[in-house]
């Protein structure tokens, strides 16, 4: 009986997956980012950009499929290795997808539920996602974007997969995503886009993105440069709407200026006034950009207490430290 029991134990081990069913890292194609766009016939084009870890790495793989899981299987048939999305850093969605709330929700839900994709993957907007993923498959470009994510982004507008789903559900389909575009054949984050409830997509340049963060109360550590070359790091204290006036209270640290630039109290008051005007310009630029592209989206960028009316903007600025100056 003891021999029979030992034989059964050994036999059962043979049917356990364990390391017998494992896959060597060399057999995996580690995918850095995935781009999704809708083609003219309505089908979805998925573009997989592998992490360029060494010379001879495979180029981006482009397949037509109905979902992320189907696309991964199709990509596996075109590659000598198995695509692995467990360490995915970015999902880049084309405007053709972002302008369709139902399609966007379907893709995000499937990606979040499917165990093959990390829920921490950051979602970005983009144009010509096929070209962007081709660029990301190159070592230098991919490393540049990886630095962006590793440092927590440059602007604070980034949303991971799980957080974006929650944001869209809670905010009636409004969110701001970083925008990925090709600059000198390299994929870079330049500005952002606002997703509106009706499927509208409002492009934000870098100034409009800064204004949005100030409007939404996320202007913590924001870097603002004046025309005279002065560079400030701002900390937004609060935003208050009273009747037709919105007041942003900001404290700022001067990071760069000419030596002796703030030698007396009068000079300090002048620079505070200049920074106040600049913040007002940034916020007004955001409001004007949104109103021109999608009037309904305007209420998505304004604080709740300002809903239903377009306020005048006032910035109260206090320079609390001169920091390190040249």
RASUL-V500209 format. One record per residue. RES is the residue in one letter. SS is DSSP state (alpha for helix, beta for strand, coil for the rest). OMEGA is omega in degrees with one decimal (* if undefined). Layout:
# RASUL-V500209
res/ss/omega
RES/SS/OMEGA
RES/SS/OMEGA
This chain:
# RASUL-V500209
res/ss/omega
X/coil/-178.9
X/alpha/178.5
X/alpha/179.1
X/alpha/178.7
X/alpha/179.4
X/alpha/178.6
X/alpha/179.9
X/alpha/179.3
X/alpha/180.0
X/alpha/179.5
X/alpha/-179.8
X/alpha/179.8
X/alpha/-179.9
X/alpha/-178.2
X/coil/176.3
X/coil/-177.9
X/coil/178.5
X/alpha/-178.4
X/alpha/178.5
X/alpha/-176.2
X/alpha/-178.1
X/coil/-179.4
X/coil/179.6
X/coil/178.0
X/alpha/-179.2
X/alpha/-178.7
X/alpha/-178.4
X/beta/172.3
X/beta/-176.1
X/beta/-176.2
X/beta/-178.1
X/beta/-179.0
X/beta/176.9
X/beta/175.5
X/beta/-179.9
X/beta/176.3
X/beta/177.5
X/beta/-179.3
X/coil/-175.4
X/coil/-179.8
X/coil/178.2
X/coil/179.4
X/coil/-178.4
X/beta/177.1
X/beta/177.9
X/beta/-179.4
X/beta/-177.9
X/beta/177.6
X/beta/178.9
X/beta/174.6
X/coil/-178.8
X/coil/-176.0
X/coil/-178.3
X/coil/178.6
X/coil/179.8
X/coil/178.2
X/coil/-178.5
X/coil/178.4
X/coil/179.4
X/coil/-179.8
X/beta/-178.7
X/beta/-178.8
X/beta/175.7
X/beta/-177.5
X/beta/-179.1
X/coil/-178.0
X/coil/179.3
X/alpha/-178.0
X/alpha/177.4
X/alpha/179.6
X/alpha/179.4
X/alpha/178.4
X/alpha/178.9
X/alpha/179.8
X/alpha/179.7
X/alpha/-180.0
X/alpha/-178.8
X/alpha/-176.3
X/coil/176.3
X/coil/178.9
X/coil/-177.2
X/beta/177.8
X/beta/179.5
X/beta/-176.2
X/coil/-177.4
X/coil/177.8
X/coil/-179.2
X/coil/-178.7
X/coil/-172.8
X/beta/169.6
X/beta/-176.6
X/beta/-177.3
X/beta/179.7
X/beta/178.6
X/alpha/178.8
X/alpha/176.4
X/alpha/-176.5
X/alpha/-178.4
X/coil/179.2
X/coil/-175.5
X/alpha/-178.5
X/alpha/178.4
X/alpha/178.8
X/alpha/-179.9
X/alpha/179.3
X/alpha/-179.4
X/alpha/-178.9
X/alpha/-179.7
X/alpha/-179.9
X/alpha/179.6
X/alpha/-178.0
X/alpha/-178.6
X/alpha/-178.3
X/coil/-174.9
X/coil/-176.4
X/coil/-177.3
X/coil/176.3
X/coil/178.7
X/coil/179.4
X/coil/177.5
X/coil/-179.6
X/beta/179.8
X/beta/178.9
X/beta/170.6
X/beta/179.7
X/beta/174.6
X/coil/-175.4
X/coil/-177.0
X/alpha/178.1
X/alpha/179.0
X/alpha/-179.9
X/alpha/179.7
X/alpha/173.8
X/alpha/179.7
X/alpha/-179.3
X/alpha/178.4
X/coil/177.4
X/coil/-172.5
X/alpha/-173.5
X/alpha/-178.7
X/alpha/-179.7
X/alpha/178.8
X/alpha/179.8
X/alpha/-179.5
X/alpha/177.0
X/alpha/177.0
X/alpha/178.9
X/alpha/-178.5
X/alpha/-177.1
X/alpha/-179.9
X/coil/176.9
X/coil/179.9
X/coil/-177.9
X/coil/-174.2
X/coil/178.2
X/coil/-179.6
X/coil/-171.7
X/coil/178.5
X/beta/175.3
X/beta/-172.6
X/alpha/-177.9
X/alpha/-178.7
X/alpha/179.4
X/alpha/177.9
X/alpha/179.8
X/alpha/-179.3
X/alpha/-179.8
X/alpha/-179.3
X/alpha/-176.1
X/alpha/-172.9
X/coil/177.2
X/coil/174.4
X/coil/173.4
X/coil/178.6
X/beta/177.4
X/beta/-179.1
X/beta/171.9
X/beta/-177.8
X/beta/-179.5
X/beta/-180.0
X/beta/178.8
X/beta/176.4
X/beta/-177.0
X/coil/177.2
X/coil/174.9
X/beta/179.9
X/beta/-178.9
X/beta/174.2
X/beta/-178.9
X/beta/179.9
X/beta/-176.1
X/beta/173.6
X/beta/175.3
X/beta/175.0
X/beta/-178.1
X/coil/-175.3
X/coil/-177.0
X/coil/-178.1
X/coil/178.1
X/coil/177.9
X/beta/-177.9
X/beta/178.9
X/beta/176.2
X/beta/169.1
X/coil/-174.5
X/alpha/179.8
X/alpha/178.4
X/alpha/178.4
X/alpha/177.2
X/alpha/179.0
X/alpha/179.0
X/alpha/-179.6
X/alpha/176.4
X/alpha/178.6
X/alpha/-175.9
X/coil/178.0
X/coil/-178.5
X/coil/-177.3
X/coil/179.7
X/beta/-178.6
X/beta/179.8
X/beta/179.4
X/beta/-179.7
X/beta/-178.9
X/beta/177.9
X/coil/-178.6
X/coil/-179.2
X/coil/177.9
X/coil/178.5
X/coil/-179.5
X/beta/-178.2
X/beta/167.1
X/beta/-172.8
X/beta/174.3
X/beta/-177.8
X/beta/-177.4
X/beta/-179.2
X/beta/174.9
X/beta/-177.3
X/beta/175.5
X/beta/176.7
X/beta/-178.0
X/coil/-177.1
X/coil/-177.5
X/beta/173.9
X/beta/-178.1
X/beta/176.5
X/beta/178.4
X/beta/-172.3
X/beta/170.2
X/beta/-172.5
X/beta/174.6
X/beta/178.5
X/beta/-176.4
X/beta/-177.1
X/beta/177.7
X/coil/176.8
X/coil/179.7
X/coil/179.1
X/coil/-176.5
X/coil/-179.5
X/coil/-174.4
X/coil/-179.7
X/coil/-175.9
X/alpha/179.8
X/alpha/178.6
X/alpha/179.0
X/alpha/179.0
X/alpha/179.8
X/alpha/-179.6
X/alpha/175.8
X/alpha/177.3
X/alpha/179.7
X/alpha/178.6
X/alpha/177.1
X/alpha/178.6
X/alpha/-179.0
X/alpha/177.9
X/alpha/177.6
X/alpha/178.8
X/alpha/-179.5
X/alpha/-179.2
X/alpha/179.5
X/alpha/177.5
X/alpha/178.1
X/alpha/-179.9
X/alpha/-179.9
X/alpha/179.4
X/alpha/-179.3
X/alpha/-178.1
X/alpha/-179.3
X/alpha/-176.6
X/alpha/-177.6
X/coil/-177.4
X/alpha/-179.9
X/alpha/-179.8
X/alpha/-178.6
X/alpha/-176.5
X/alpha/176.7
X/alpha/-178.0
X/alpha/-179.5
X/coil/175.8
X/coil/-176.1
X/alpha/-177.2
X/alpha/178.7
X/alpha/-176.5
X/coil/175.7
X/coil/179.4
X/coil/-178.1
X/coil/-173.1
X/coil/167.5
X/beta/-175.3
X/beta/175.1
X/beta/178.9
X/beta/175.0
X/beta/-172.5
X/beta/173.7
X/beta/175.4
X/beta/-173.4
X/beta/179.4
X/beta/176.5
X/coil/176.4
X/coil/178.9
X/coil/179.6
X/coil/-179.9
X/coil/*
